[in-house]
Amino acid sequence: MKPILKLYRGYANEQELMVFGHIFNSNTVSGYEFEKKRFKNARSIVKMFMVQTIANADVYLEHNGKKIHTRTLKDGYFKFCIPLDNDLKHGWSSYSVSTFYNDEEIKENGTYIRPFEGDLGFISDIDDTFLVSHTRNVFKKLYILLWKNINARRIFEGVVPFYQALSSAGRKTKEEQNAFFYVSSSEWNLYSFIVKFTKIHELPRAVMLLKDIKTGLMDFLVTGRGNHNHKFDKIKHLLEFYPHLKYTLLGDDSQHDPYLYENICKIFPVTVKAVYIRQTGKRKKQKVSDSLKNIESLSIATCYFKDSEEAILHAKKIGLIS
């Protein structure tokens, strides 16, 4: 059976290009049918976590007239970090990656972004930040994931105009957008679902940095939970990769975003411009409020909000959006 080559959105700066993906055993991967209902939707979701990856497979990146070779890691993941000797154009561009099966080339095309020149960058969580997921209640979260198809999944009211305003803040044309990244504890298994959900709701096109792939039913039962250190590492990497940007961090109070963002702000007190935390319960959490006060002591704006309209008004007040 031919392997399946899956590519994700990559990113670049003036000096380096980063693109990445997975290689799967094809008999464990099928077209996910996100619009099916109830049992059929549940079956599609579970199958996303029952994949088999291929370790140590040959992978080739074609870029700038060169063919660069690497191999997949133990979990089928590969990543190319390529130094650049000439400037890439700004905006979204395409790249191609290939592998071989019985001397037959299998090639896929992906996209990467070099952000347009500007000074704003945005990093957002996904679950319970813009996608209603009920992460505080594991049974409710699994029920919604299994029984609600992509058209039935809810987005928080006001998120779309807020994120669209952030994406276009300070821009004179629709073609130029600010750098947007979705960094989440959701696994790579859910990448296609998240891409489709953000397209349906016209959220900014973004690079996604997710958690390590899961390959079993037990892994599915704890999806999105566990250690969140990978989010800290990925956000720290982005701030170092694009040091000239002023970042706004967007998250929620259902898990660890406020404290993770507080630690980021302590390391990058000049780089972070603002922190937005969505209130997911009936009341604000004192521990979260204390964390945000600590962030404010570093001269970084914060907003602990229940409704997106409150966040929009705050963003206007600090001059983040017009």
Helices and strands as residue ranges (DSSP letters): E 4-7, E 10-12, E 16-24, G 26-28, H 39-48, E 58-63, E 66-71, E 77-83, E 91-101, E 104-114, E 120-124, H 138-147, H 159-168, E 179-187, G 188-190, H 191-200, E 207-211, H 217-221, H 229-241, E 246-252, H 257-267, E 272-278, H 286-296, E 301-305, H 308-317
